[in-house]
Amino acid sequence: MTLTSLQTLALAALVVYFGRFLKGKIHFIDKYNLPSPVIGGFIVAFVLAILKSHGLFEIQFTKSFEESLMIAFFASIGYSASLRLLKEGGRTVIFFLILTVGGLLLQILAGIGAAKMMGLDPLMGVLTGAVSLTGGPGTALAFGPAFEAAGVQGASAIGLTTAMGGILLGGLIGTPLATHLIHRKKLKDHSRALPFEHHESYILKSRIGTDLLFHFLAMALIMGLGTTLSSWINAQGITLPIYIGSMVVAALFRNIEDVRPTFKINAEWIEEIGSVALTLFIATAIMSLRLDELKNAALPILIFLGLQALLVIATALGPAFWVAGKDYEGAIISAGYVGFMMGTSANAMANMSSLSQKYGPAPKAFLVVPLVGSCFIDFINAAFVTFCLNFFK
C-alpha cells in the first residue's frame, strides 16, 4: 500500500494525536517529557515492522513534505539566535554559552574516541553524541540521511534511539544532581524578585495582535532565500545540509529586526510555526523508520549513552555550577544543563521547574538556560556536526 504525500501527512497527524493520548494516560511518559510524536511514531513504526516481517502488510510513504517541515524547524532555530538577547543576558549567559560550547566539543571528541576504540566509524560517535543528545530527536532525524550517505548504516534509527535514551537520562539525572548540590552545600534561595510564575513570562509571552498569515509569509521568504543560499554554497563544493542556509538567513533577519524593526516579525510566532513543523516532521520520519537496522547497534548505543552521561554529570557538578555562580541558582542551572545536553530544552525546563517549586524561585536560571539551550547551542551544534560530516566523509 502506497500513501500519497497528503495521506502520509494525515497519518503523521494521527500519530501525534495518538502520542498525546498516551502521554495523558501514562504518567512515566509525561514525567520524563518524552515527545508525543516520538512515542506515537515509534509505536506505529514497531507495529508496521512486525506486520512487514510476517508478510501481512506493508506501507510505502510519500514524504514530499518532510524536507520542507525540517527546513521550517531549523529556520525557527536560526531566528532565535538574537545577539541582543545574548548581550542583555549579561556575563552569566555569555560565560555559560562558552562553557556549553566546550561541553559540546567534549561530547563530540569523546564520541569519536569511543567509536574508534570500538572499531566503529568516527561519525557513529558524533551521531550518538552531539547530534542525538544535545540536538535531540529532531536533529537526529534531520541529520540521519546525511550520516547514512556518509556510511553510517541505520543512522536515523540509531540517532532516534539514542535521543530517546538521552531524554530519559536527562530527566533521571538532572533533578537529583541539583538536589545533591543544594543539600551538600546548604544552598538557599536569596531571590527577592517576583514570584516564580512570573519568571516564565520570558518564554510564555502574549501572542495577542499578531498576524499568523504574515508570519507564514515571512517563514516562506526565509526558507526560499535560505535554500537558495544552501544551493549556491553546495555549488561551490562545500557540502552543507539543505537547511543551514535557512538558519543563516533567519538569524540575519532576526538581528536586523532587533536593530531596526522592519518586518515586524514576532519571534514567538516563528517559534510556534517551527514547533508545529518539528512535530509533524518527527512523526513523519519516525513512523517510516526501518527498526530492523537497530539489531546490531544496541550495545554501542548503551556504551555511548553511559560515557556521555558521565561527561555531562562531571561538567554539571563542576564547571557549569562554578560558572553559574556556585550558589542556589547555579545548582538549578546545572540541572538545566543536564536536561538540554542529554535531552531537550523541555527536559531542562522540567528539571528546573521541579526544583524551583520545591526550593524557591530561580529567575536567573530561567533566563540563562532557555537562551543558551533553546537558542544558541542548536545553531552552533549544527555547524559543528556539518564540519564533522565533511571532515570524515
N, C-alpha and C positions, 0 to 999 in steps of 0.2 A: 504494500500500500504506500503510495506516494502522496504526501501532503503538499499543497501549494504554499507559497510564502505567507499568505494571509491565514491559511489554516494552521500553519506552524506557529504563527504569532498568537492565534487564538488558543492553541494548546498551551503555549507558554503562559498566557494569562490564567488559564485554568490551573496550571502548575503552581502559580503564585498564590491563587486562592486556596489551593489545597495545602500549601505550606503554611499560610496564615492560619488556617483551620487547625492544623496540627500544633502550631505554636501556642494557640489559645487553649488547647486541650492538654498538652504535655508540659508540665512545669519545667522539666530538665531543659527542653529546647528554648523556652523563654528565658530561663535563668542565665544561661550562658550565651545568649544573643546569637544563636545560630540563625542566619538569614533565611527568611521564608522561601525565596526561590531556590536556595541551596538544598534545603530539606525536601521540598516538593519535587524538585528536579532530580535529585539523587534517587529518590524512591521510584519515580517514573522510569528513570534510566535502568535501575536494577530490575524492575518488573519486565521491561522490554528486553533486557539482556537474557533473562530466563526464558521468556517466550521464544526469542530468536534461537537460543541454544537447543531448544526442543523441537524446532521446526514448526512451531504453531502459528507464529505471527511475526511480521517484521514491518517496521515503518521507515520510510525514507523521507527525510526532512528537506524542504527547500528553504534555506536560511538566507534569503536575499536581504532581509532587514538587519541581520546580525552585525555586519560591519558598520552600518550607519548608527546603530544603537551604541556600539562600542566607541565610536568616534565622538558621539554626543556626550557620553560619560566623561571621557578624557578631556574634552573641551571644557566641561564644567569644572574639572580639577584645575585646568590651566587658569580659568577665570578666578579661582580662589587665591591665586598667587599674587597678593597685593603687597607691594613694598611699603606702602603707607601703614598698613596694619602691622607689618613686621616692626616698623620703627616705633609705632605707638605702643607696642607691647613692651618696649624697654629692653634693658640689657638682659633680663632673665630669659626672654623669648629668644633673643639672638644667641646667647650662650647655650641655651637648651637645644636650639636648632643645630648649632655646630656640634654639640655632643651627639645628637641623634644622627647626623650625617656620619660621624665617626663610628657610631654603633652600626649603621647600615653598611659601611665599608668593612667592618669587622665581620658582619654577618655574611657578606659576600666572600671574603677571604677564607673564613672558617669553612664555609660550604665547599669552596673549590678545593681546599686542602683535604677535607674529609672524603670528597669524591675521588681524588687522586689516590688516597690511601686504600680505598676500596676497589681501585681499578676501574672506576666509572668515568664517564665523560665529565670534565670540569663544569660544563653547563648544567649538569644534574645538580651540582651543589648550589649554583646560582638560582636555579628553578625552585629548589626546596628551601631556599633561604629568603633572599630579598624579594623575589617575585611573589612567592606564596604567603610568606609571613608578614613582612612589612607591607607588601602590596595587597594581600587579601585575595578572596575568591575572584573578584572582577579582574584584577591584574593578572592572576594566574591563567584565567581562561583567555584573556586578551593576548597574552604572550605565548600561549600554548602552541598555536600553529607555527610561530617563528622558531620556537625551540624544536618542534618536530622536524621542521625543514632543516635545522642545523644538526639533526641526528639523534635527538633525544626521543626515543620511541615512547608513545603514550604520554607525552608531556602534559597535555590538558588534564587527563585523568589523574596523573601524579600530582600536578600542581593543585588541583582542587582538593584532593585527599589531604595533602599537606596543609593546605589553608584551613580546612575544617579541624584538623588536629591542633593547629595553632590557635584557632578561636577558642577551643575548649581549654587549652593550657593557659591562654591569656586570661580567661575568666577564673580558672582554678588557682593560678599563682598570684595574680596582681593584688587582690584584696588581702590575703594572708601575709604577703610580703610587707605591705604598708602597715598592717596591724602590728607586725613584729617590730618595725621601726618605731612606731608610736609608743608601744609599751616599753621596749628596751631603753629608749632614750627619754622616756617620760615626756613626750611632746604634747603640747596643748594648743588649742586654737586661741589665738590672741586677736582675731579679726574683730574690728569694730565697724565693719561695713554693713551693708544691707543684709536682710535675712537671706538664707540660701536660695530660695526660689527665684530671687531677683537676679542672681548671678547667671542663670541660664538664659537670660534675655539676650546674651551675646549670640546665642545660637538660634533661639526661637523668636526672631523679630517679626513684627507685624508685616503682613503682606497686603494690607488693605490699600486699594487705589492703584495697584499695578495692572498692567495690560498684558494678559497672557499671550495673545496673538503677537504683540510687539516683541516679546521675548523669544517666542518661537522663530520669528523672522530673524532676530539678532543671532540666535543659535545657528540657523541655517546659513547666514552670512559667514559666521566664524568657521563653520565646518567646511564651507565651499572654498574660502580663502586658504584654510589650513591644509586641505587635501591637495590643493594646487601647489602650495609650498612644499609639501612632502614629495609630490611627484617630481618637482623641479630638483630637489635635493637628491633624490634617488637617481635622477638622470645624470647627476654629476659623479656617480659611482659610490655614493655614500648610502649604505643600507640603513634605513630607518623604518620603524613601524608606521603605517599609514596615518595613525592618529597623532603622531608627535607634532606635525605641522599645526594641527588644530589647537593643541595645548599651547604652543608658542604664540599663535595669533590671539587666542583668548587671553593669555597673560598680557600681551601688548594692549589689547582693548581695555582690560581692567585697569592697568596702571595709567593709561591715558585718561580714562574715565575718572580715576582718583584725583588727577591733577586738574583736569578741566572737563566737567560733566558735559558730554556732547550727545551721547546716545540715550542717556537716562536709563541705563540697564541696571536693574535691581539684582544684586548678587544672590539674594535668597531665592529669587525665581529661577535663575540659572542653575543654582544648586538643586532645586526641586526637579527641573527638567532632566538634569543629569542623573538624579536618583531614580526617576522613573525609567530612564533609558537603561541604567545599570540593572535594575530589577528584571526587566524583560530580556536583556542580553544574557544575564546569568541563567535565567530559566531556560532560554532557548539553547544555550551552549551545554548546560548540564544534562538536559533530558536526552540529548543526542550523543552523549559520551559513549565510548567503547570501553566499558568497565573491565572487559576481559584483559585489557592491557596492564592491569594492576597486579596480576598474579605473581609477577617476579619482582615487584618493587616494594613489597610490604616491609621487609626488613630494612632496606636502605632508608625508607621514609621514617621509620621509627628511630633509627640512628641519627639521622639529620635533625629530627624534631628534638631529641634529647640533647644533642650538642647545642643547638640554637637556644633552647630553653635555659641551659646553664649559662650561656653567654649573656642573655638578656637579664637573668636574675643577678648575675655579678655586676653588670652595668647599673641596674636599677638600685641595688643596695649601696654601691659605691659612687661612681661619677655622677649619675643622674641625681641622686639625693644631695650630693655636695653642691652641684651647680645650681640646684633649685633652692639652696639656702640652708640646708641641714636643719630645717625646722619642721613644724607640723605640715605646712603647705608643701614642703619638699617631699615628705612621705606620701602625700596624696598624689603629687606629680609623678613620683616613682611608680605608683600603681597604674597611673595613666600611661606611662612609658611602656610598661609591660603589656598593657592592653593593645596599643596600636603597633608595637613592634612584633608581637606574636599573632595578633588577630586583626581587628578592625578598630576604627575610631569609636564604633558603638561599644566595643569591649572596654575601651579606655574610659568612656563617659559612664558606663555602668559601674566600673570599679570605683571611680571617684565619687559617684552619687551615693553608692552604698556606704562608703566611708564617711562622707560628709554628713549624711543623715544621722550617723551614729555618734561621730566625734565633734561635729561642728562645721560651719561653712568654710570654704576654701576658695575665695574669689580669684586669687592669683592662678590657682591650678586650672580653673575653668576658663581662664583667658589663655594661658600658655599652651596647654595640651591641645585644644582644638586648633589653634593657629598652626602649631608645628605638625601635629598628627593628621589633621584633616586637609591642610592646605599645601604646605611647602614640601613635606617629605615625599609625598607621592610624585610630585613633579621631579624632584631630584632622583628618586628611585628609578623612574622611567629612563632618565638619562644614563644612569649607571648600568642598568640592565642592557640597554641598547649598546653601550660601549662593550660590554662583555660578549654580547652576541656577535659583534663584528670582530672582536679580538680572537675569539675561539673558533670562529666558523672555518 
